[in-house]
């Protein structure tokens, strides 16, 4: 069964600090992995998308890594800001049909 | 980037009535659209997958007669919650794939629709 596990479930950090969110998956065959940011009461917004051959991809203060061998991905947030407070969702799609499997998300709270 | 519009963003209805939520891809043709439900502080739960011109595929446990999905064109899918009850109150989100997404299968999400059933 295709599964995406995210950790931690929730995280509280101080403004300016860095943090790393984890995503482990068992989706097969693998097509791509995406990280989304979802603000409360809003739709998810794409941060990064990574295919099998990509190991790292950055989007501003967000850097995603992918290890296709261990089926793990991480999202690193640098110099966190209050506006980073949101839910971060990892989505892995299967090859061909691109059927997405969603992680349960990590809730990040950045305190001043 | 691609834009997906959902309407209405908020709706309040009486128990027993039906509510329709629209999902439109504004600048690309969405061959596939997905509908999700999200309870407070929980992740997205996929309800159904709809492909243009064909019947939607519902996830296990989702009542197809309760949640009617129509994907009549490449830019519009609708979700109708029939005979709504208070337990149907939730945040409903759509996503669309196709067109500009190319071979990556990129998903673009709508802003969501908050349904409150009194």
Boltz contact constraints between the chains, C-beta under 6 A:
constraints:
  - contact:
      token1: [A, 32]
      token2: [B, 104]
      max_distance: 6.0
  - contact:
      token1: [A, 42]
      token2: [B, 111]
      max_distance: 6.0
  - contact:
      token1: [A, 43]
      token2: [B, 93]
      max_distance: 6.0
  - contact:
      token1: [A, 43]
      token2: [B, 109]
      max_distance: 6.0
  - contact:
      token1: [A, 43]
      token2: [B, 110]
      max_distance: 6.0
  - contact:
      token1: [A, 43]
      token2: [B, 111]
      max_distance: 6.0
  - contact:
      token1: [A, 43]
      token2: [B, 112]
      max_distance: 6.0
  - contact:
      token1: [A, 44]
      token2: [B, 109]
      max_distance: 6.0
  - contact:
      token1: [A, 93]
      token2: [B, 105]
      max_distance: 6.0
  - contact:
      token1: [A, 98]
      token2: [B, 105]
      max_distance: 6.0
  - contact:
      token1: [A, 102]
      token2: [B, 44]
      max_distance: 6.0
  - contact:
      token1: [A, 104]
      token2: [B, 43]
      max_distance: 6.0
  - contact:
      token1: [A, 105]
      token2: [B, 43]
      max_distance: 6.0
